Amino acid sequence: MLSIEFFRRLLALAQRLLRRYRTRKQLLTLCEHELKDIGISRSDALLEATKPFWRA
Protein backbone atom coordinates (compact mmCIF):
# COMPACT_ATOMS: atom_id res chain seq x y z
CA MET A 1 0.00 0.00 0.00
CA LEU A 2 1.32 3.43 -0.91
CA SER A 3 1.86 5.81 1.94
CA ILE A 4 0.70 9.39 2.31
CA GLU A 5 4.37 10.42 2.27
CA PHE A 6 4.72 9.01 -1.25
CA PHE A 7 1.83 11.17 -2.49
CA ARG A 8 3.22 14.23 -0.72
CA ARG A 9 6.55 13.76 -2.44
CA LEU A 10 4.86 13.18 -5.78
CA LEU A 11 2.84 16.38 -5.38
CA ALA A 12 5.96 18.33 -4.37
CA LEU A 13 7.75 17.06 -7.48
CA ALA A 14 4.86 18.05 -9.73
CA GLN A 15 4.77 21.53 -8.17
CA ARG A 16 8.53 21.95 -8.60
CA LEU A 17 8.38 20.93 -12.28
CA LEU A 18 5.46 23.26 -12.97
CA ARG A 19 7.24 26.16 -11.25
CA ARG A 20 10.38 25.46 -13.32
CA TYR A 21 8.34 25.40 -16.54
CA ARG A 22 6.55 28.66 -15.75
CA THR A 23 9.71 30.45 -14.64
CA ARG A 24 11.53 29.49 -17.82
CA LYS A 25 8.66 30.69 -20.00
CA GLN A 26 8.55 33.99 -18.09
CA LEU A 27 12.15 34.63 -19.13
CA LEU A 28 10.89 35.00 -22.69
CA THR A 29 8.66 37.91 -21.67
CA LEU A 30 11.46 40.02 -20.17
CA CYS A 31 12.83 43.01 -22.05
CA GLU A 32 16.56 43.61 -22.53
CA HIS A 33 16.70 45.96 -19.55
CA GLU A 34 15.08 43.39 -17.24
CA LEU A 35 17.41 40.65 -18.46
CA LYS A 36 20.39 42.90 -17.80
CA ASP A 37 19.06 43.55 -14.28
CA ILE A 38 19.15 39.84 -13.51
CA GLY A 39 22.48 39.36 -15.23
CA ILE A 40 21.62 37.24 -18.25
CA SER A 41 21.62 37.86 -21.98
CA ARG A 42 18.79 37.25 -24.42
CA SER A 43 20.61 34.17 -25.72
CA ASP A 44 20.99 32.84 -22.16
CA ALA A 45 17.26 33.38 -21.59
CA LEU A 46 16.40 31.57 -24.82
CA LEU A 47 18.69 28.69 -23.96
CA GLU A 48 17.15 28.33 -20.50
CA ALA A 49 13.57 28.73 -21.75
CA THR A 50 13.95 25.96 -24.31
CA LYS A 51 15.18 23.36 -21.82
CA PRO A 52 12.70 20.59 -21.05
CA PHE A 53 10.96 21.12 -17.70
CA TRP A 54 12.45 17.92 -16.29
CA ARG A 55 16.01 19.21 -16.76
CA ALA A 56 17.47 21.27 -13.94
Backbone hydrogen bonds, N-H to C=O, Kabsch-Sander energy under -0.5 kcal/mol:
donor,donor_aa,acceptor,acceptor_aa,energy
7,F,3,S,-1.3
8,R,4,I,-2.3
9,R,5,E,-2.4
10,L,6,F,-2.3
11,L,7,F,-2.4
12,A,8,R,-2.4
13,L,9,R,-2.3
14,A,10,L,-2.3
15,Q,11,L,-2.4
16,R,12,A,-2.3
17,L,13,L,-2.5
18,L,14,A,-2.2
19,R,15,Q,-2.5
20,R,16,R,-2.2
21,Y,17,L,-2.3
22,R,18,L,-2.6
23,T,19,R,-2.6
24,R,20,R,-2.2
25,K,21,Y,-2.0
26,Q,22,R,-2.0
27,L,23,T,-1.2
28,L,24,R,-0.6
28,L,25,K,-0.9
29,T,26,Q,-1.4
30,L,27,L,-1.1
35,L,31,C,-2.4
36,K,32,E,-2.4
37,D,33,H,-2.0
38,I,34,E,-1.4
39,G,35,L,-0.6
39,G,36,K,-0.9
40,I,35,L,-2.4
45,A,41,S,-2.3
46,L,42,R,-2.5
47,L,43,S,-2.4
48,E,44,D,-2.5
49,A,45,A,-2.7
50,T,46,L,-1.4
51,K,48,E,-1.2
55,R,52,P,-1.9
